[in-house]
Amino acid sequence: MPEAGSDREELFDPPPKFALKAHEFQVLAVKAYTSYCNGSFLPCLNMYQNLRSKESMPKGNGRPTQENYDLAKAAIQFERQFAANHHSGSKSNRPIIHLSGTLPLIISCPHAVNHPREGRLKLADTFTGPLAMQLAAFTKAHALIYARTSNEDPNYDADGPYKRELAALIRNTHSRFVLDIHGMGRSRPVQIAIGTAQGRTLGDKAQIREAVVQAFRLAGFSEMFIDVPNQYDASRAGTVTSYVWNSLGVPAMQVEIHKEFRDPQDAPEQYENVLFALRNCVLAVEHLI
């Protein structure tokens, strides 16, 4: 997570010209998530299930075609709810959004909006919310997203509503892995940073780290921190990753993504590439948990 001020260009409201075209996937996805976040649960339920039942990720290399849907434009639309109120989140959102899945794996997104830390406000990891939403739809994993600024930092405070809801979700869904998604600022020297507290948060599932690293490498990511001490290694006790392992005994991993790959407005191909890499990470992990 960048220091406050290092990513101020991230605080924007996507302009109207990026409104979605009215083909099936985009319309369905936007209606589903908008309905979900506005609390219209019954219509959303059907739309969200339709979205998840579609062949949303093609076989083979997993690349989408323009005629099917435009993931980057969908992401810009999804980000509006998190970008509202100077990135404190839409007041119509629930503070924490849970998207239900069938895979026993949870995608955690604790910094989709601004968050307080030690008396100051830290900026949102922009577009991590849409990444979590789209990744959940493509993989049928569960997703938990911090969607409205409150008085907690879910990835720093020892306790709070987010961690409690995450613990309840793990218990209720019998989930066996948590993938915690974050964002780095443009000044950071790597594309991806993977943190498992030097492997401790994976327990006896150490092979997960290599599988995730390979998934990113196959997608063309060559500049990575892999459990580099004090460089997004998730070793501090308050991180979601360390909390999940230390308190709940469930393997977990933190993945930090450079801003260059979270910019669907100016770099849609980069955004799509990181989404497909994450999708392949989830598929790899699914066979190891």
Backbone hydrogen bonds, N-H to C=O, Kabsch-Sander energy under -0.5 kcal/mol:
donor,donor_aa,acceptor,acceptor_aa,energy
6,S,3,E,-2.2
8,R,5,G,-0.8
10,E,7,D,-2.5
11,L,8,R,-1.3
12,F,10,E,-1.5
18,F,15,P,-1.9
19,A,16,P,-2.2
23,H,21,K,-1.1
27,V,23,H,-2.3
28,L,24,E,-2.6
29,A,25,F,-2.9
30,V,26,Q,-2.7
31,K,27,V,-2.5
32,A,28,L,-2.4
33,Y,29,A,-2.5
34,T,30,V,-2.7
35,S,31,K,-2.5
36,Y,32,A,-2.4
37,C,33,Y,-2.7
38,N,34,T,-1.5
39,G,36,Y,-1.3
40,S,35,S,-2.3
41,F,39,G,-1.8
44,C,40,S,-1.6
45,L,41,F,-2.3
46,N,42,L,-1.2
47,M,43,P,-1.8
48,Y,44,C,-3.5
49,Q,45,L,-2.0
50,N,46,N,-2.2
51,L,47,M,-2.4
52,R,48,Y,-2.2
53,S,49,Q,-1.8
54,K,50,N,-0.9
54,K,51,L,-0.7
56,S,54,K,-2.6
62,G,59,K,-0.7
68,N,65,T,-1.3
69,Y,65,T,-1.8
71,L,69,Y,-0.6
74,A,70,D,-1.9
75,A,71,L,-2.4
76,I,72,A,-2.0
77,Q,73,K,-1.8
78,F,74,A,-2.6
79,E,75,A,-2.2
80,R,76,I,-0.6
80,R,77,Q,-1.0
81,Q,78,F,-0.9
82,F,79,E,-0.7
83,A,79,E,-2.6
84,A,80,R,-1.2
87,H,83,A,-1.8
88,S,84,A,-1.4
88,S,85,N,-0.5
89,G,82,F,-0.7
89,G,84,A,-2.0
90,S,81,Q,-2.4
93,N,90,S,-1.3
97,I,145,I,-2.8
99,L,143,A,-2.5
100,S,98,H,-0.6
102,T,140,K,-2.4
103,L,140,K,-3.0
105,L,103,L,-2.3
106,I,177,F,-2.5
107,I,142,H,-2.7
108,S,106,I,-0.7
108,S,179,L,-2.8
109,C,144,L,-2.5
112,A,109,C,-0.6
114,N,87,H,-3.1
115,H,122,K,-2.1
117,R,120,R,-3.1
120,R,117,R,-1.3
122,K,115,H,-3.2
122,K,120,R,-0.5
125,D,111,H,-3.1
126,T,124,A,-1.4
128,T,125,D,-1.7
131,L,127,F,-1.5
132,A,128,T,-2.4
133,M,129,G,-2.4
134,Q,130,P,-3.0
135,L,131,L,-2.6
136,A,132,A,-2.2
137,A,133,M,-2.0
138,F,134,Q,-2.2
139,T,135,L,-1.8
140,K,136,A,-2.1
141,A,136,A,-0.5
142,H,105,L,-2.4
143,A,99,L,-2.1
144,L,107,I,-2.7
145,I,97,I,-2.7
146,Y,109,C,-2.6
147,A,95,P,-2.4
147,A,145,I,-0.9
148,R,95,P,-1.2
149,T,88,S,-2.6
156,Y,153,D,-2.1
157,D,153,D,-2.6
164,R,160,G,-2.2
165,E,161,P,-2.6
166,L,162,Y,-2.6
167,A,163,K,-2.5
168,A,164,R,-2.2
169,L,165,E,-2.4
170,I,166,L,-2.5
171,R,167,A,-2.2
172,N,168,A,-2.8
173,T,169,L,-2.1
174,H,170,I,-1.0
175,S,170,I,-1.1
176,R,104,P,-3.2
178,V,251,P,-1.5
179,L,106,I,-2.8
180,D,178,V,-0.6
180,D,253,M,-3.1
181,I,108,S,-3.1
181,I,179,L,-0.6
182,H,255,V,-2.7
184,M,257,I,-2.7
188,R,185,G,-1.4
191,Q,223,E,-2.4
192,I,223,E,-1.6
193,A,256,E,-2.1
194,I,225,F,-3.0
195,G,254,Q,-2.8
197,A,233,D,-3.1
200,R,197,A,-1.6
201,T,196,T,-2.3
202,L,199,G,-1.4
203,G,200,R,-1.3
205,K,202,L,-2.4
208,I,205,K,-2.0
209,R,206,A,-1.0
210,E,206,A,-0.7
211,A,207,Q,-2.0
212,V,208,I,-2.4
213,V,209,R,-2.5
214,Q,210,E,-2.5
215,A,211,A,-1.9
216,F,212,V,-2.1
217,R,213,V,-2.5
218,L,214,Q,-2.7
219,A,215,A,-0.9
220,G,217,R,-1.8
221,F,216,F,-2.4
222,S,220,G,-0.7
224,M,222,S,-0.9
225,F,192,I,-2.1
226,I,224,M,-0.5
227,D,194,I,-3.0
227,D,225,F,-0.6
231,Q,228,V,-2.1
239,T,236,R,-1.8
243,Y,239,T,-2.6
244,V,240,V,-2.7
245,W,241,T,-1.7
246,N,242,S,-3.2
247,S,243,Y,-2.7
248,L,243,Y,-0.7
248,L,244,V,-1.1
249,G,245,W,-1.4
250,V,244,V,-1.6
252,A,201,T,-2.1
253,M,178,V,-2.1
254,Q,195,G,-2.7
255,V,180,D,-2.9
256,E,193,A,-3.0
257,I,182,H,-1.6
258,H,191,Q,-2.6
259,K,184,M,-0.8
261,F,258,H,-1.9
262,R,259,K,-2.0
267,A,263,D,-3.1
271,Y,267,A,-2.0
272,E,268,P,-2.6
273,N,269,E,-2.2
274,V,270,Q,-2.1
275,L,271,Y,-2.1
276,F,272,E,-2.4
277,A,273,N,-2.1
278,L,274,V,-2.4
279,R,275,L,-2.3
280,N,276,F,-2.2
281,C,277,A,-1.9
282,V,278,L,-2.4
283,L,279,R,-2.2
284,A,280,N,-2.1
285,V,281,C,-2.7
286,E,282,V,-2.5
287,H,283,L,-0.8
287,H,284,A,-0.7
288,L,285,V,-2.3
289,I,285,V,-1.0
